[in-house]
Amino acid sequence: MTNTVILPGPKARQEREIDPTLDLLAEIGRLKRERNAVILAHYYQDGEIQDLADFVGDSLDLSRKAAATDADVIVFCGVRFMGEVAKILSPQKLVLIPDAEAGCSLEDGCKVEDFLRMRKRYPDHVALTYINCSAEVKAASDIIVTSSNAETIIRSLPDEQPILFAPDRHLGAYLKRKTGRENMVLWPGTCIIHEQFSERELIKLKTLHPKAKVAAHPECPEAILKHADHIGSTRGLLDFVLKSEANDFIIATEKHIIHQMEKAAPHKTFIAAPGADGSCDCARCPFMALNTLEKIYLALLNDAPRIELPEDLRLAALKPLQRMMELSSAIPLAAPVPHAAQ
């Protein structure tokens, strides 16, 4: 856990103290109004959390949307690095996360001291870093990218410019193939969810559903991506299935995006891509699952866990984010899915 997360104090209310008869949705709505708070939910959150949120979307889009509101408090239901991005973009707002332990395997596998050593090994390389990393790694990077704008940003760089891409090697390898950039060094990290999908079981599933289109996130290994009818960011996958004339889809990313797909297209069928044994719940992120209604309620009640960044770190991490926005200015960032205020 990074030292940017401030935990609840000794007098804070605990989960065991919550009255089991309490109407959590009503209480969260009351606290949200009293605190002038906005609740953000990533697509990978449980459906009940998505449904109570003011905005549902990808991490950067949510942070930008929250920054544009007049809210005093942001409750980010996602993982820790997402809360950090919200704080980087909205330093004047109080940023809360429901669970301080909600991390990310990509962030955990790319410690800043290791990243700095890698940068010293490749001093002529531009450090192009996926947004799924800590504020410290962002601050040590040249340009931050998302899965939706990374290709355009890579193509904007001179062909002869070598690139160090971190922390997802599958996303980096996909971009390397897509852009033809051979001068890319890839950090060896992976997402524990996308890493577990099985090509063999996917082929079996395709045989059972021959008309189904496969929609895959580029964090998946190449063995999965080569079977995909569409590869894109989480929002990109949602847009694809809604616009497609097909009615059956196999979704190779964290399965809770299916909640939004089913809400928007209830007449279509969505199947989570399988893991190695064909039946495991591999597409469920254990970090995202740490967030619950009880923890959202307590975060609003206790003003913690909260994200606090030293100003020098925030400004250093903001710089490569701004560089990303400059280089991807021609790409409209997808708006999060709004939900009626509670």
N, C-alpha and C positions, 0 to 999 in steps of 0.2 A: 504494500500500500504506500502511495506517495505521501510525502509530508504536506501536500497541498490540501488534504482533507482534514477538516477540523471535526472531531467527534463530539457527540453530545456530552455535556458535563455530568457530574455525579448526581445532580438533582433532577436530571431530565427524566421525563416519563418513559417507562419501559413497556415493551410489547406485552409482557405478562400482566401489566396493570390495566390494560384496556378492557372495559366492560364488554363481555361477549355479546350483549344485546344491543350494543351501540350501532346506530345506523351510520356506517363508515362513509358511505357516499354523501349523505346529508352533512356530516361533520366536515368532510373534506371540502365540500362546496361552501360551507359557512366560513371555514378558515381561509379559503381562497379569496372570498369576498373581503373579509376583514383585513387580510394582509395585502390585498391588491396583487395577487399572485397569478401567474400563468403556469399551467401544467403542460409539459411537453412529453410525448411518448414516442419512442422509436418504434419502427415497424416490427421489431423483434420482441416487443413486450406482449404479455398476455392480453387477450381480447378485452377483459374487463378494465384493464388499465388504458388501453387504446380508447375505449368508449368513454371514459371519464375525462380524457385529456382535451385541452383546448386545441392542440395541434398534434397531428401524427405525421411522421415523415422520417427522412434520413437525417443524420446527425447535424451536418453543417446547415442544411436548410432550416432545421428547427432553431438552431442558435441564431441565425440571421433573422428569423421571424420573431423570436423573443426580443431581440435587440431593437426591433422596430416598434414594439409595443410600449405602452406607458406603465407596464407592470413594475412594481418595486421588487418583486420576488419571482425567481424562476425555480420551478421544481422540475428537474430533468430526470425523467424515468428512462434510463438507458444504462450506460456504464460510465465509469469514472472519467475517461478522457473526453467524453461528450460534455460532461459538466464543466471540465476545464475549458473547452472551446467556448462554451457559453459565457464563462467568466472572462475570457480573453476579449470577447466581443462586447461584453456588457459589464465593465468593471464597477459601475455604479450600482449594479443590482446585486441583491443577495441571491446566490445560486445554491440550491439545496439538491442533494441526491438522496434517494430513499435508503440506500445501503452502501456503506463505505467500502464493502468488500466486492462490489460489483465491478470487476476489472475486465481485462481483455487479454487473451493469450498472445495477441500480436504486440500489445503494449508490454506485457510481462516479459516477452522474449527479446525485447530490444531496450536494454538498459542504457542510459545516457553515457556511462563510462565506456561501455563496449562500442557504442555508436561513435564516440569521439575517437576511439582507437582505430576504428574502421576508416574514418575520415582521414586520419593521418596516413593510412596505408595508400589512400587514393586521393592525394591532394589536388589533382587536376580535375576530379570528377565533381559535377554538380550534384548535390545531395537532394534528390527528389524523394520526398517522404510522404507516404500514405497517411491520411489523417488519423488512422487508428494507432496513435502513439501518444506518449506522455508530453506534457508541456515542455519538459526539459529537452526531449528529443526534437520537438518542433523548433525550439530556440536554437538548436545546433544544426538546423537544416537550412537549405537555401530556398526551397519551394515546397509547399504542402500541396498534395493533390487528393482528389476523391476518385472513386471508381468511375464517376461519370465524366470527369474532365481531364483525367490523366493522359489519355491518348492525345488530345488536342494540345496540352501543355508540352508533351514530349515532342510533338511535331513542330512546335513553335521554336524549339531550340536548334541551333546549328547542327547539321548532320555530323560534324566532326567532334562535337562536344560530348565527352564521355559522361556517363551518368552512374551514380550510386543510388540504387532504388531500395528502399526499406519501408516497412519491415516484412511485407508479404511476398514470398518468392513466387507463389502461384500467380498472383496479380501481376507481378513484375515480368514473369515469363510470358504471360498472355500479352502484355503490352509490347514486349520485345518481339514476339512473333508478328503482332499486328502492325507494328511500325517499321519492322525490319532493322531496328537499331541493335547492331551486334556489340556496340561498345557500352553495354549496360552490365554493371556488377550488381548482383542480387543478394540482399540480406537473406539468411536462411529461415526466416520465420514463417509460420502458417497459422491460419485460423483453425482451432480445434473442431469447429463445426463442419466447415467446408472440407476439411481434410478427411473426414470419416465416410463420405459418400463412396459407394462401391460401384465400379463400372459394371461388374458382372451382374449385380442385382438390378442395376438400372436397365441393362439390356433385357433382363427377364421381365421387368415391369413394362418396358416398351412393347414387348411381345404380347403381354396381356392387354395392353391398351394401344393398339397399333395406330390409332388416329390422334393420340395425344402428342402435343408439342412439348418439347423440353425447354424450360427457361432456367438459365443458370447464372449465378453470380460469378464474376471473374476471379474470386478468391478460391474457386474450386480447382482441383488438379486438372491438368490437360486431358487425362483419361476421361473425365466427366465432360469437360467443355467440348470435346470433339463430337459428342452426341447431341449437343444443344442446337435447338432451332433459333434461339436468341440468347445472347450473352449481354448482361448489363447490370447496372447498379440496382439496388433494391427498388427504387422508384421506377427505374427503367423496366424492370421485370413486371411491375404492376401495370405500367402503361402498355406494355406488349400484350399481356393477356386480355386487357380490356379492349384493345383495338383489333386484335386478331379475330378472324372469322371462325377459328377453331373453338370447340366447346370443351375439350379435355386437355389438361396440362399437367405435366410433372414438374414440380418446383424444386430446384436444387439450390436452396439457401435456407436460412433459419425459417422454420415452418410458420411462425406467427404472422408473416406477411400474408399468409393465406386468409387470415381474418379480414383484411381489407379487400382482398380479391373477392371473397364470398359476399361481402357486403355490397360491393360495387357491381358484381355480376353473379347474382344468386342462381342463374340458370346454367352456369358453367360448372365443371367439375375440376377440382384441384387436388393433386396427390403429392404428398411430400416425398422427395427422392429418398431411396432407402440406404441404410448402412450395410455393413459387411454381412450381417446375418439375415438381412431382408426384413427384419421386424423391429429392430431396436429404435429407440426414440432419439436417434442421433442428431436430428435436425433441430433440437431444442437447446438453446444456449444456456448453460448453467449459471452464467454470470447475470444475464438478463432476468433469469427466473428468480433471482434474489429479491427483486423489487416486488412489493405486495401493497395492497390497499392499506394495511395496518402501518406499514413503514412510511407511506406517503403522508398519512395522517400524523404520525409522530414527527416526521421531518418538519411539517408546518407548525406543529405544536412546540417543538424544541429548538427551532432554527438550526438544526443540525441533523445529520452530517452536512457540512457546507464546504464549498470550495473557496479557498483564499490563496491568491497568488501574489508573491512579492512583485512590486511594480516593474522592477528591472527584468524579471523573468517573463511577466505578461507582455511587456513591450517587445522583448526579444522573440517571443513565440508569435506575436502578432505580425511581425515583419514578413516571414515566409507565407503566412496566410494572406496578407495583402498582395504579395507577389503572385500568388495563385489567382486571386481575384482579378488582377490586372491582365494576366495571361489568358484567362478564361472569360474575359468580359463579353465575348461574343456568344457565350453559351448561357442562356437563361437558366438560372438555378430553379429547379422544380419547387413549386409552392407546396408546403405541407398540407395535409388534408385537414381542414378545420372541423371543429366539433362545437356544437352550441354550448355556450357558457353554462356552467352548472348554477 
